[in-house]
Amino acid sequence: VDAEVSKHAYLELVGSPNNTTVIDDSTKTLHKDWKQSEEQLSHAYSQAIKYTSRILKNPKATQTAEKLLLEWMDRFTHSFDTDGTPPDTVYMNKKRMIRTINKIVPRLDGSCTSSKHAEFNNDEKVVVLPKIHIPPPTEKDYLNVLRAYSLSKAKRKGQQCEALLSNMLEVARTAAFYYSDEDRSWTEDRVHDIGMEMIEHDGVSNSERRWKGWVKESVPKSKAFSIAIKCYAGTTHTESLDRILLLNHIHDEFAKCCVPQIHGVYKDDPYVLFHSIKSLKNFQIEQERELGNRWIQKLHKFVTSHENRGYLANKTEPAEHNEDGSGDGIDKPTGHTTIDVTSAYTTVIRLLAKLRGAKGVANDARKILDQMHQVQTINEHGFKVEGDLEDAPVASIDIRPNAYNLVLGLYRDSKDEKDSMKAVNLLQKMVDAGNKPLIERGGVPIPNEQSFEYAILALSHMTEDREKALQVADLLLTLMEGQDFIEPSITVHNAYLKLCNNLLHGTAQLFDKAQDFLGKLKQRHDLSPDAETMALIIKACSVSDREDHEEVLATASEIFSHLVAQEVTENSALVLTDGAYFHMMKCVHNYMGNEDAKKERIEDLFSEACERGMCSANVLSIFRNSVSDEEYRLTVGKGRLADKWIQNVTSPLAQKVRYTDGSKGGRGKHAQRKGKSTSGWVKKQKSREATIEARRKGKQAKKFFKKV
């Protein structure tokens, strides 16, 4: 209000904002009041945006902050006798953004004023009051609104960030074109504009016009692009990856033309790459895997290059935090600001881990893990420049056991015999680190029970030298028992049993090995077998090639009866598992000689498994192979299995089995069993499929027209 009052009072006195004929003390006073009022209004806008944007979990607060920012931007652009900057509510236009920035930067690099303008300014007899403009938003004001969107649950926040970036560039374009003497609308009165004043710092001229500072503050920097990418990374937008790729492309073009005139725009900026990597979700899609590999290598090159050691030297902004308290890539462990890139590297390893069994995936993940240690070394010792170490790291990293365990898990599933000893060596590296002081570990974490479990299971690939694999597994068990930093775990011992079942499958030695192992385990006071242990012992009985069938069956039956006795009721599932039922049924199928007794026993076990909700795919399959087709149909019916039969299934393979044919479902599946109505199912299913197909075609058409 004060700014408007001062403005109108001054304009009424002089008659026109460009009038230079009446310059007296009252005019100068009004002019000064107008200038101070605009500066105060600018400060008020900044403070209001700052504190409004800090109100989290409130979309209205974020919208209010954006509204204030747009109002501020509109007031600035209106002061140039333009129509202002209308709020941009559409997606960012790549060609327009690139074309505009390529027109703005050359104007910043040109001369401040022509010689004619300089001569006019040097005429001391001419007293002209400069035209007043409200100072535009600074980079910090833009970032406050962008961060507010990144932390909010607002809908379409990625699109809102894109629109704001477009408006930022429009403000920069307005100022750059207005003060350029190459512009068609250039007039001599602009020489006396406040934007043509020289910027001074501590009373010393910086030989730069004020309008150039306005332009540089309004051009979107790398940090602004990274926050926009972050907004898309956390959404379920169907085209989020396409928008992220577009933002990356525009940012790369900005980096080409802005350096070195505009600071804050960097080629392969780590923040942009960090949030781009975090947006990836599925490496089974070839495009995402290629992008992940390209982005992580660019990030690694940036943070390990000594040329970028001054990247964060002038950063003074505080660390960002999400609603759950987690950081957003800023870390201050020792007073020096660094970028915490832990989650970027771990994300790539985790996505690779989902490709278990694929060729070369384990080696790719190991390379990423080794690169994490390179970052750790630089963070700990600094960059090495011409033989000396310089303590100015760009990034920090916290290598945790889960990163190592993901790599060990890939070694376990790689099916490559060479990876077995790689897993053992990697585990040994972790054990050695656990026996050293923290400062001497070099970032290597100490192992946990999962580390030992995966390393032991990785030995199952050594099918050519099974004795050596079992010897190494025994050494790993002994190694775990001798460490003070880890407690004995039954999970690791179960992994040893799984290894024995895999390597000694179909041999007579397996039965004796399992019995000896169980006997030693029962003698211990610090460890006792659990339900999975007993199920694995029963499995060892079922897959052993022994001639004394009665002894093997009796042993398995005794263990199974012991598990049944521990259950509270006939329907409980506290100790028994679907695996125990399957392996017990397999023992009966392999070792019971009387066919009628075998069939009756398997039917009883199947009924008990269904009552306890443990009808897994394996249980269903062995029952189906033991009875006739008619008996199978009369027992389980046809169509969808009862939910009660499968509610306690824990086997990964069987969790999704839903139908009597052993399948997980799919096209054309529907319920056809007693007690479940199917009236109108066909009609409803066809209508649903038609709707899905129409929606799919609509999305394809939309993408096609957007590309066109």
C-alpha positions in Angstrom: 0.0 0.0 0.0 2.8 2.4 0.9 4.5 1.7 -2.4 1.4 2.5 -4.4 0.8 5.7 -2.4 4.3 6.9 -2.9 4.2 6.0 -6.6 1.0 7.9 -7.3 2.2 10.9 -5.2 5.3 11.1 -7.3 3.6 10.7 -10.6 1.0 13.2 -9.8 3.7 15.8 -9.0 5.8 15.3 -12.1 2.9 14.4 -14.4 4.7 11.5 -16.1 7.2 8.9 -14.9 9.5 10.1 -17.8 9.2 13.9 -17.0 12.6 15.4 -16.4 11.7 19.1 -16.3 10.7 19.7 -12.7 13.5 18.5 -10.3 13.3 20.2 -6.9 13.6 19.0 -3.3 10.0 17.9 -3.0 10.3 15.8 -6.2 13.5 14.2 -5.0 11.9 13.4 -1.6 8.9 11.8 -3.3 11.2 9.9 -5.6 13.2 8.7 -2.6 10.1 7.6 -0.7 8.8 5.7 -3.8 12.1 3.9 -4.1 12.2 3.0 -0.4 8.6 1.8 -0.4 9.3 -0.5 -3.4 12.3 -1.9 -1.6 10.3 -2.5 1.6 7.5 -4.1 -0.4 10.1 -6.4 -2.0 11.4 -7.4 1.4 7.9 -8.0 2.7 7.1 -10.3 -0.2 10.4 -12.2 0.5 9.6 -12.6 4.2 6.0 -13.7 3.5 7.1 -16.3 1.0 9.8 -17.5 3.2 7.6 -18.2 6.3 4.5 -19.3 4.3 6.5 -21.9 2.4 7.8 -23.4 5.6 4.3 -24.6 6.6 4.5 -28.3 5.7 1.6 -30.7 5.1 -0.6 -27.7 4.0 -1.2 -27.4 0.2 -3.0 -24.1 0.7 0.2 -22.6 2.3 2.3 -23.7 -0.7 -0.3 -22.2 -3.1 -0.3 -19.0 -1.1 3.5 -18.7 -1.3 3.3 -19.3 -5.1 0.5 -16.8 -5.4 2.6 -14.1 -3.6 5.6 -14.9 -5.8 3.6 -14.6 -9.0 2.1 -11.3 -7.8 5.6 -10.0 -7.1 6.9 -11.1 -10.5 3.9 -9.5 -12.2 4.5 -6.2 -10.4 8.1 -6.2 -11.6 7.3 -6.9 -15.2 4.4 -4.4 -15.2 6.9 -1.7 -14.2 8.4 -2.0 -17.7 5.2 -0.9 -19.4 4.5 -4.5 -20.5 1.4 -6.7 -20.0 3.1 -8.6 -17.3 3.9 -12.2 -17.0 0.7 -14.4 -17.0 0.9 -17.5 -14.9 2.1 -20.4 -17.0 -0.1 -23.4 -16.3 1.1 -25.7 -19.1 4.2 -27.9 -19.4 7.5 -26.3 -20.1 8.3 -25.8 -23.8 11.8 -27.1 -24.6 12.4 -25.1 -27.8 11.2 -21.8 -26.3 13.3 -22.2 -23.1 16.5 -23.0 -25.1 15.8 -20.3 -27.6 15.2 -17.7 -24.9 18.3 -18.5 -22.8 20.5 -18.3 -25.9 19.1 -14.8 -26.5 19.6 -13.7 -22.9 23.2 -14.7 -22.3 24.8 -12.7 -25.1 23.1 -9.5 -23.8 24.8 -10.1 -20.4 28.2 -10.3 -22.1 27.7 -7.1 -24.1 28.7 -3.6 -23.2 26.9 -1.7 -20.5 25.9 1.3 -22.6 26.8 2.7 -25.9 29.3 5.6 -26.1 26.4 8.0 -26.8 24.7 7.0 -23.6 27.9 7.4 -21.7 28.3 10.9 -23.0 24.8 11.7 -21.9 25.4 10.4 -18.4 28.6 12.4 -18.1 26.8 15.7 -18.7 26.7 17.1 -15.1 24.2 19.8 -16.0 21.5 17.2 -16.7 19.8 16.0 -13.5 17.5 13.1 -14.1 15.8 10.9 -11.5 15.9 7.3 -12.5 12.8 5.3 -13.2 11.8 3.1 -10.2 11.2 -0.7 -10.4 10.5 -3.0 -7.5 13.5 -5.4 -7.0 12.5 -8.7 -8.5 12.6 -12.0 -6.5 16.0 -13.5 -5.8 17.1 -17.0 -6.4 16.4 -17.8 -2.7 12.8 -16.7 -3.1 12.3 -19.0 -6.1 13.9 -21.9 -4.3 11.7 -21.4 -1.2 8.6 -22.0 -3.3 10.1 -24.9 -5.2 11.2 -26.6 -2.0 7.7 -26.1 -0.6 6.3 -28.0 -3.5 8.9 -30.7 -3.2 8.0 -31.4 0.4 4.2 -31.1 0.0 1.6 -33.6 -1.1 0.1 -31.3 -3.6 -1.2 -32.7 -6.9 0.6 -32.1 -10.1 3.4 -30.4 -8.3 5.9 -31.3 -11.0 3.9 -29.4 -13.5 3.7 -26.4 -11.1 7.5 -26.4 -10.8 7.8 -26.5 -14.6 5.5 -23.5 -14.9 7.5 -21.6 -12.3 10.8 -22.3 -14.1 9.2 -20.9 -17.3 8.0 -17.8 -15.5 11.5 -17.3 -14.0 13.0 -17.3 -17.4 10.3 -14.9 -18.6 11.2 -12.4 -15.9 14.9 -12.7 -16.9 13.9 -12.2 -20.6 11.9 -9.1 -19.8 14.7 -7.4 -18.0 17.4 -8.5 -20.5 15.5 -7.3 -23.5 14.3 -4.0 -21.9 17.8 -2.8 -21.1 19.4 -4.0 -24.4 20.2 -1.1 -26.7 19.7 -3.6 -29.6 16.0 -3.9 -28.7 13.6 -2.2 -31.1 11.8 -0.4 -28.3 15.0 1.1 -26.9 14.7 4.8 -25.9 17.2 7.2 -24.4 15.2 7.5 -21.2 16.2 4.0 -20.2 19.7 5.2 -19.7 18.4 6.9 -16.5 16.5 3.8 -15.3 17.4 2.4 -11.9 18.3 -0.8 -13.6 21.2 0.9 -15.2 22.8 1.9 -11.9 26.1 0.2 -11.0 26.0 -2.4 -8.3 28.2 -1.6 -5.3 29.5 -4.0 -2.7 31.0 -2.4 0.5 31.2 0.9 -1.2 33.2 -0.4 -4.1 31.8 -0.5 -7.6 31.4 -3.9 -9.1 31.3 -2.5 -12.6 28.1 -4.3 -13.3 24.6 -2.9 -14.1 21.9 -3.7 -11.6 19.7 -5.2 -14.3 22.3 -7.8 -15.0 22.0 -8.9 -11.4 18.2 -9.1 -11.8 18.6 -11.3 -14.9 21.1 -13.6 -13.3 18.9 -14.1 -10.2 15.9 -15.0 -12.3 17.5 -17.5 -14.7 16.7 -21.0 -13.4 19.9 -22.6 -11.9 20.8 -26.2 -11.5 19.3 -26.3 -8.0 15.9 -25.2 -9.4 16.0 -27.9 -12.0 16.9 -30.5 -9.5 14.0 -29.6 -7.2 11.6 -29.8 -10.2 13.0 -33.3 -11.0 12.6 -34.3 -7.4 8.9 -33.4 -7.6 8.4 -35.7 -10.5 10.5 -38.4 -8.9 8.1 -38.7 -6.0 4.9 -38.8 -8.0 2.9 -41.5 -9.8 2.6 -39.3 -12.9 2.4 -41.6 -16.0 4.9 -39.5 -17.9 7.2 -38.6 -15.0 10.3 -40.1 -16.6 9.6 -38.3 -19.9 9.4 -35.0 -18.0 12.6 -35.7 -16.1 14.4 -36.5 -19.3 13.1 -33.2 -20.8 14.3 -31.2 -17.7 17.7 -32.9 -18.0 17.9 -32.0 -21.7 17.0 -28.3 -21.0 19.4 -28.1 -18.1 22.2 -29.5 -20.3 21.5 -26.8 -22.9 21.5 -24.1 -20.1 24.9 -25.4 -18.9 26.3 -25.0 -22.4 25.4 -21.3 -22.8 25.3 -20.0 -19.3 28.9 -20.8 -18.2 30.7 -18.6 -17.2 28.4 -15.6 -17.3 25.8 -17.1 -14.9 27.0 -18.9 -11.8 25.0 -21.7 -10.4 24.5 -23.6 -13.7 26.8 -26.6 -13.9 27.3 -29.3 -16.5 26.4 -32.7 -15.0 25.3 -31.0 -11.8 25.3 -33.6 -8.9 21.9 -32.4 -7.5 20.2 -32.9 -10.9 21.8 -36.3 -11.3 21.1 -37.3 -7.7 17.3 -36.7 -8.0 17.2 -38.1 -11.6 18.7 -41.4 -10.3 16.2 -41.5 -7.4 13.4 -41.3 -9.9 14.2 -44.7 -11.5 12.1 -47.6 -10.4 12.6 -50.6 -12.6 15.9 -51.8 -14.3 14.0 -54.5 -16.1 13.1 -51.7 -18.5 16.2 -51.4 -20.7 15.8 -47.6 -21.0 15.8 -47.1 -17.2 18.9 -49.3 -16.8 20.8 -47.4 -19.5 19.8 -44.1 -17.9 20.8 -45.3 -14.4 24.2 -46.4 -15.6 24.8 -43.1 -17.5 23.6 -40.9 -14.7 25.6 -42.7 -11.9 28.8 -42.5 -14.0 28.3 -38.8 -14.6 27.7 -38.3 -10.9 30.7 -40.3 -9.9 32.9 -38.5 -12.4 31.8 -35.1 -11.0 32.2 -35.9 -7.3 35.6 -37.6 -7.8 37.1 -34.9 -10.0 39.4 -32.4 -8.3 38.3 -29.8 -10.9 35.0 -29.6 -9.0 36.4 -29.3 -5.5 35.2 -25.7 -5.2 31.6 -26.6 -6.2 30.2 -26.0 -2.7 32.7 -23.5 -1.5 30.3 -20.6 -1.6 27.2 -22.5 -0.5 25.7 -21.1 2.7 22.2 -22.6 2.5 21.2 -24.9 5.4 20.6 -28.6 5.0 17.3 -29.6 3.6 15.1 -32.1 5.4 12.0 -34.0 4.4 9.0 -34.6 6.6 10.4 -37.8 8.0 13.6 -36.0 9.0 15.8 -37.5 6.3 18.2 -35.3 4.4 18.0 -34.2 0.9 21.6 -34.6 -0.2 23.2 -32.0 2.0 25.6 -33.2 4.8 27.7 -31.3 7.3 29.7 -33.9 9.2 32.7 -31.8 10.0 31.7 -28.2 9.4 32.3 -28.5 5.6 29.3 -28.7 3.4 29.2 -31.8 1.2 26.7 -33.7 -0.9 25.6 -36.9 0.7 25.3 -39.3 -2.4 24.8 -42.5 -0.4 21.2 -43.0 -1.5 22.0 -42.4 -5.2 24.6 -45.2 -5.3 22.5 -47.5 -3.1 19.5 -46.9 -5.4 21.4 -48.2 -8.4 22.6 -51.3 -6.5 19.1 -52.0 -5.2 17.6 -51.7 -8.7 20.3 -54.1 -10.0 19.5 -56.5 -7.2 16.0 -56.9 -8.5 17.6 -58.4 -11.7 18.8 -61.4 -9.7 20.1 -64.1 -11.9 20.7 -61.9 -14.9 24.1 -62.2 -16.5 26.7 -59.6 -15.4 24.4 -57.9 -12.9 26.6 -59.0 -9.9 29.7 -57.5 -11.5 27.9 -54.3 -12.3 26.7 -53.9 -8.7 30.3 -54.7 -7.4 31.7 -51.9 -9.6 29.2 -49.4 -8.0 30.2 -50.6 -4.6 33.9 -50.1 -5.4 33.0 -46.6 -6.7 31.3 -45.9 -3.3 34.7 -46.6 -1.7 36.4 -44.2 -4.1 34.1 -41.4 -2.9 34.7 -42.5 0.7 38.5 -42.3 0.2 38.3 -38.8 -1.2 35.9 -37.6 1.5 38.3 -39.0 4.2 41.6 -37.9 2.7 40.7 -35.2 0.2 41.7 -34.8 -3.5 45.2 -35.7 -4.6 46.6 -32.8 -6.7 50.1 -32.9 -8.0 51.2 -35.4 -5.3 49.6 -33.5 -2.4 46.3 -34.1 -0.7 43.9 -31.2 -0.7 41.0 -31.4 1.8 38.1 -30.1 -0.2 35.7 -33.0 -1.0 32.5 -32.4 -2.9 30.6 -35.4 -1.7 30.3 -37.6 1.4 29.0 -41.2 1.6 28.0 -43.6 4.3 28.5 -47.2 3.2 26.1 -49.4 5.2 25.8 -53.2 5.5 22.7 -53.2 3.2 24.8 -52.1 0.2 27.2 -55.0 0.8 24.3 -57.4 1.4 22.7 -56.5 -1.9 25.9 -57.4 -3.7 26.2 -60.6 -1.7 22.6 -61.4 -2.6 23.5 -61.0 -6.3 26.5 -63.3 -5.9 24.1 -65.8 -4.3 21.7 -65.8 -7.3 24.3 -65.4 -10.1 24.7 -69.2 -10.8 28.3 -68.5 -11.6 30.9 -70.7 -9.7 33.4 -67.8 -9.7 31.1 -65.6 -7.8 31.1 -68.0 -4.8 34.6 -67.1 -3.6 34.0 -63.5 -4.5 31.2 -63.5 -2.0 33.4 -65.1 0.6 36.2 -62.6 0.0 33.7 -59.7 0.3 32.4 -61.1 3.6 36.0 -61.5 4.8 36.6 -57.8 4.0 33.7 -56.9 6.3 34.9 -59.2 9.1 38.4 -57.7 8.9 36.9 -54.2 9.2 35.0 -55.3 12.3 38.2 -56.1 14.0 39.7 -52.7 13.3 39.1 -49.3 15.0 36.5 -47.2 13.3 38.9 -44.7 11.9 40.9 -47.5 10.2 38.0 -49.3 8.5 38.0 -47.2 5.3 34.2 -47.0 5.2 33.8 -50.8 5.2 30.8 -51.8 7.4 30.8 -54.7 9.8 28.7 -57.8 8.7 25.4 -58.8 10.1 23.6 -62.2 10.0 22.3 -61.6 6.5 25.8 -61.1 5.3 26.9 -64.5 6.5 23.6 -66.0 5.2 24.1 -64.8 1.7 27.8 -65.7 1.6 27.1 -69.3 2.7 24.3 -69.7 0.1 26.5 -68.3 -2.6 28.7 -71.5 -2.2 25.9 -73.6 -3.7 27.3 -72.7 -7.1 30.4 -74.8 -6.5 28.9 -78.0 -7.8 32.3 -79.1 -9.2 34.0 -79.1 -5.8 31.2 -79.7 -3.3 33.6 -80.8 -0.5 35.5 -77.5 -0.7 32.2 -75.6 -0.6 31.1 -77.4 2.6 34.6 -76.9 4.1 34.4 -73.1 3.4 30.8 -73.0 4.8 32.1 -74.7 8.0 34.8 -72.1 8.3 32.3 -69.3 7.8 30.2 -70.7 10.7 33.3 -70.9 12.9 34.3 -67.4 11.8 30.9 -66.0 12.9 31.0 -67.8 16.2 34.4 -66.1 17.0 33.3 -62.5 16.4 32.3 -60.2 19.3 30.3 -57.8 17.1 27.7 -60.4 16.0 25.5 -62.7 18.0 25.0 -66.4 17.0 22.1 -66.6 14.6 19.9 -69.6 13.7 19.2 -67.9 10.3 22.9 -68.5 9.4 22.7 -72.1 10.5 19.6 -72.6 8.4 21.5 -71.2 5.4 24.1 -73.9 6.1 21.3 -76.5 6.0 20.0 -75.1 2.7 23.5 -75.3 1.3 23.8 -79.0 2.3 20.4 -79.7 0.8 21.5 -78.1 -2.5 25.0 -79.7 -2.8 24.2 -83.1 -1.4 20.8 -83.5 -3.0 20.1 -87.2 -3.9 23.0 -88.5 -1.8 23.0 -90.8 1.2 25.4 -88.5 2.9 22.8 -85.7 3.3 20.7 -87.6 5.8 23.7 -88.3 8.2 24.9 -84.7 7.7 21.5 -83.3 8.7 21.2 -85.5 11.8 24.6 -84.7 13.0 24.0 -81.0 12.5 20.7 -81.2 14.4 22.3 -83.1 17.3 25.0 -80.5 17.7 22.4 -77.7 17.6 20.3 -79.2 20.3 23.4 -79.4 22.6 23.9 -75.7 22.5 22.6 -73.4 25.2 22.8 -70.1 23.3 21.0 -71.3 20.2 18.0 -73.5 19.4 16.4 -74.8 16.2 13.3 -73.0 14.9 10.4 -74.1 12.7 12.4 -73.5 9.5 15.3 -75.6 10.8 13.0 -78.5 11.4 11.4 -78.1 8.0 14.9 -78.2 6.4 15.8 -81.4 8.3 12.6 -83.0 7.0 13.6 -81.8 3.5 17.0 -83.4 3.9 15.1 -86.7 4.7 12.9 -86.4 1.7 15.7 -85.8 -0.9 18.3 -88.3 0.6 18.9 -91.4 -1.4 18.8 -94.0 1.4 18.0 -97.7 1.2 16.7 -97.8 4.8 13.4 -96.1 3.9 11.7 -97.0 7.2 14.4 -95.3 9.3 14.2 -92.1 7.2 10.4 -92.0 7.2 10.4 -92.6 11.0 12.9 -89.8 11.6 10.9 -87.4 9.5 7.6 -88.4 11.1 9.0 -87.9 14.6 10.2 -84.4 13.8 6.9 -83.5 12.1 4.9 -84.9 15.1 7.0 -82.8 17.4 6.1 -79.7 15.4 2.4 -80.6 15.4 2.5 -81.1 19.2 3.7 -77.5 19.6 0.7 -76.1 17.8 -2.1 -74.7 20.1 -5.1 -75.9 18.1 -5.8 -77.9 14.9 -6.1 -74.7 12.9 -3.1 -72.7 14.3 0.0 -72.0 12.3 2.6 -70.9 14.9 5.3 -73.5 14.4 4.4 -75.5 11.3 5.0 -74.1 7.8 3.8 -75.0 4.3 7.4 -76.2 3.6 7.2 -78.7 6.5 3.9 -80.1 5.1 5.3 -80.4 1.6 8.5 -82.1 2.6 6.6 -84.5 4.9 4.3 -85.4 2.1 7.3 -85.9 -0.1 8.8 -88.3 2.4 5.6 -90.3 2.5 5.5 -90.3 -1.3 9.1 -91.5 -1.6 9.6 -93.9 1.3 6.2 -95.5 2.1 5.8 -98.8 0.3 2.0 -99.5 0.8 0.2 -97.6 -1.9 -3.1 -97.4 -0.1 -1.5 -96.3 3.1 0.6 -93.8 1.2 -2.5 -92.3 -0.5 -4.4 -92.1 2.8 -1.5 -90.4 4.6 -1.0 -87.8 1.9 -4.8 -87.1 1.9 -4.7 -86.6 5.7 -1.6 -84.3 5.4 -3.3 -82.3 2.6 -6.5 -81.8 4.7 -4.4 -80.6 7.7 -2.5 -78.2 5.5 -5.7 -76.7 4.1 -7.1 -76.4 7.6 -4.1 -74.5 8.7 -4.1 -72.3 5.6 -0.9 -73.8 4.2 -2.0 -75.1 0.8 1.0 -73.9 -1.2 1.7 -74.7 -4.9 4.0 -77.5 -3.9 1.5 -79.0 -1.4 -1.2 -78.8 -4.1 1.1 -80.3 -6.7 2.2 -83.3 -4.7 -1.4 -84.0 -3.7 -2.5 -83.8 -7.4 0.2 -86.3 -8.4 -0.9 -88.8 -5.7 -4.6 -89.1 -6.5 -6.7 -89.5 -9.6 -8.1 -86.6 -11.5 -11.6 -87.3 -10.3 -10.6 -87.5 -6.7 -8.6 -84.3 -7.1 -11.6 -82.4 -8.6 -13.9 -83.7 -5.9 -11.5 -82.6 -3.2 -10.4 -79.1 -4.3 -13.1 -78.3 -6.8 -12.5 -76.2 -9.9 -11.6 -72.5 -10.1 -10.3 -70.2 -7.3 -9.0 -71.8 -4.1 -10.6 -70.8 -0.8 -8.8 -67.9 0.8 -8.7 -69.8 4.1 -6.6 -72.5 2.5 -3.7 -70.2 1.5 -3.8 -67.5 4.2 -0.7 -68.8 6.1 1.5 -69.7 3.1 5.0 -68.3 3.5 6.9 -69.8 0.6 7.7 -67.0 -2.0 6.7 -69.2 -5.0 3.4 -70.1 -3.5 2.2 -66.8 -2.1 0.4 -65.8 -5.3 -1.1 -69.2 -6.2 -4.9 -68.7 -6.2 -6.4 -71.4 -8.5 -6.9 -75.2 -8.4 -4.7 -75.7 -11.4 -1.7 -74.3 -9.5 -1.6 -70.9 -11.3 -1.5 -67.4 -9.9 -4.4 -66.1 -12.1 -4.5 -64.3 -15.4 -6.7 -63.6 -18.3 -9.9 -65.6 -18.3 -9.7 -66.8 -14.7 -12.9 -66.7 -12.7 -14.5 -68.5 -9.7 -16.5 -71.6 -10.3 -16.9 -73.3 -7.0 -19.7 -73.9 -4.5 -20.6 -71.0 -2.3 -19.4 -68.3 -4.6 -21.8 -66.7 -7.0 -20.7 -66.2 -10.6 -23.9 -64.6 -11.9 -23.1 -61.9 -14.5 -19.4 -62.5 -14.3 -18.8 -62.9 -18.0 -20.6 -59.7 -18.9 -18.8 -57.7 -16.2 -15.4 -59.1 -17.2 -15.9 -58.3 -20.8 -17.0 -54.8 -19.9 -14.0 -54.3 -17.7 -11.6 -55.6 -20.4 -13.1 -53.3 -23.0 -12.7 -50.3 -20.6 -9.0 -51.2 -20.0 -8.3 -51.6 -23.7 -10.0 -48.2 -24.5 -8.0 -46.5 -21.8 -4.7 -48.0 -23.1 -5.4 -46.9 -26.7 -6.3 -43.4 -25.4 -3.0 -43.1 -23.6 -1.1 -44.2 -26.7 -2.9 -41.7 -28.9 -2.2 -38.9 -26.3 1.5 -39.7 -26.4 1.5 -39.8 -30.2 0.0 -36.4 -30.6 2.3 -34.9 -27.9 5.3 -36.1 -29.9 3.9 -34.7 -33.1 
